[in-house]
Amino acid sequence: MHFVMSEDRAPTVEMRSILDRQIASASEGLERDFIELDTEFHLALVSSQNNSLITKAYSDLKARNVRIGMSALGATHVRQDGVLSEHEAIVHAMQSGDVALATQALMDHLTSTEAVLMK
């Protein structure tokens, strides 16, 4: 996270756009679209590292990530709201330029998702 933000490569505009579409998909009850947008959101951040090997590895895991995402949503119905607010916190922190806040927001998101999947 520090590298992306220190190099001023944080994809906040792209991530904001994806998040807005994700919010719309949630309000329309389109769970599969929601999860695919979730993957796009994460891929935007991964791609900003400008490391083609990591980006390709993450892209290759898309089908697996969609299955995991659907499982996480199925584990608790309120998870969509949690994901949206966690994504909002990540974008907001990145837009503010606060590396520590952005890192914490990202870690909170990963921890929340892990907790849901481990139940």
C-alpha positions as CSV (number, residue, x, y, z in Angstrom):
1,M,0.0,0.0,0.0
2,H,2.8,2.4,0.9
3,F,4.5,1.9,-2.5
4,V,1.3,2.6,-4.5
5,M,0.5,5.7,-2.5
6,S,4.1,7.0,-2.3
7,E,4.4,6.7,-6.1
8,D,1.0,8.5,-6.5
9,R,-0.4,5.5,-8.4
10,A,-3.3,4.8,-6.1
11,P,-6.2,3.9,-8.5
12,T,-8.8,5.8,-6.5
13,V,-10.9,7.0,-9.5
14,E,-11.1,3.5,-10.9
15,M,-11.8,2.0,-7.4
16,R,-14.5,4.6,-6.7
17,S,-16.2,3.8,-10.0
18,I,-16.2,0.1,-9.3
19,L,-17.5,0.7,-5.8
20,D,-20.3,2.8,-7.1
21,R,-21.3,0.0,-9.5
22,Q,-21.0,-2.5,-6.6
23,I,-23.4,-0.4,-4.5
24,A,-25.8,-0.4,-7.4
25,S,-25.6,-4.2,-7.8
26,A,-26.2,-4.7,-4.1
27,S,-29.3,-2.5,-4.2
28,E,-30.6,-4.5,-7.2
29,G,-29.9,-7.8,-5.5
30,L,-27.4,-8.9,-8.1
31,E,-25.1,-11.0,-5.9
32,R,-23.0,-12.5,-8.7
33,D,-22.4,-9.0,-10.2
34,F,-21.5,-7.8,-6.7
35,I,-18.8,-10.4,-6.3
36,E,-17.4,-9.9,-9.8
37,L,-17.1,-6.2,-9.0
38,D,-15.5,-7.1,-5.7
39,T,-12.8,-9.0,-7.7
40,E,-12.4,-6.0,-10.0
41,F,-12.0,-3.7,-7.0
42,H,-9.2,-5.8,-5.6
43,L,-7.6,-6.3,-9.1
44,A,-7.5,-2.5,-9.5
45,L,-5.4,-2.3,-6.4
46,V,-3.2,-5.3,-7.2
47,S,-2.6,-3.9,-10.8
48,S,-1.5,-0.6,-9.4
49,Q,1.7,-2.3,-8.2
50,N,2.8,-2.6,-11.9
51,N,3.9,-6.1,-11.3
52,S,2.7,-8.2,-14.2
53,L,3.4,-11.5,-12.4
54,I,1.3,-10.6,-9.4
55,T,-1.5,-9.1,-11.5
56,K,-1.6,-12.3,-13.7
57,A,-1.6,-14.5,-10.6
58,Y,-4.5,-12.6,-9.1
59,S,-6.4,-12.5,-12.4
60,D,-5.9,-16.3,-12.8
61,L,-7.6,-16.7,-9.4
62,K,-10.8,-14.9,-10.5
63,A,-13.1,-17.9,-10.7
64,R,-11.8,-19.1,-7.3
65,N,-12.3,-15.6,-5.8
66,V,-15.9,-15.4,-7.1
67,R,-16.7,-18.8,-5.5
68,I,-15.1,-17.6,-2.2
69,G,-17.0,-14.3,-2.4
70,M,-20.3,-16.1,-3.0
71,S,-19.5,-18.3,0.0
72,A,-18.7,-15.3,2.2
73,L,-22.0,-13.6,1.2
74,G,-23.9,-16.8,1.9
75,A,-22.3,-17.1,5.3
76,T,-24.0,-13.9,6.5
77,H,-26.6,-11.8,4.7
78,V,-25.2,-8.6,6.1
79,R,-21.8,-9.2,4.6
80,Q,-22.6,-7.1,1.5
81,D,-23.0,-4.0,3.7
82,G,-19.8,-4.7,5.5
83,V,-17.9,-5.1,2.2
84,L,-19.3,-1.9,0.9
85,S,-18.3,0.1,4.0
86,E,-14.9,-1.5,4.1
87,H,-14.3,-0.7,0.4
88,E,-15.5,2.9,1.1
89,A,-13.0,3.1,4.0
90,I,-10.2,1.9,1.7
91,V,-11.0,4.4,-1.1
92,H,-11.5,7.3,1.4
93,A,-8.2,6.6,3.1
94,M,-6.4,6.3,-0.2
95,Q,-7.9,9.6,-1.4
96,S,-6.8,11.3,1.8
97,G,-3.2,10.2,1.2
98,D,-2.9,8.7,4.6
99,V,-0.9,5.5,4.1
100,A,-1.4,4.3,7.7
101,L,-5.1,4.7,7.5
102,A,-5.3,3.1,4.0
103,T,-3.2,0.1,5.2
104,Q,-5.4,-0.3,8.3
105,A,-8.6,-0.1,6.2
106,L,-7.2,-2.8,3.9
107,M,-6.2,-5.0,6.9
108,D,-9.6,-4.5,8.5
109,H,-11.3,-5.6,5.2
110,L,-9.1,-8.7,4.9
111,T,-9.6,-9.6,8.6
112,S,-13.4,-9.3,8.4
113,T,-13.6,-11.5,5.3
114,E,-11.3,-14.1,6.8
115,A,-13.5,-14.2,10.0
116,V,-16.6,-14.8,7.9
117,L,-15.0,-17.5,5.8
118,M,-13.6,-19.3,8.9
119,K,-17.0,-19.7,10.5
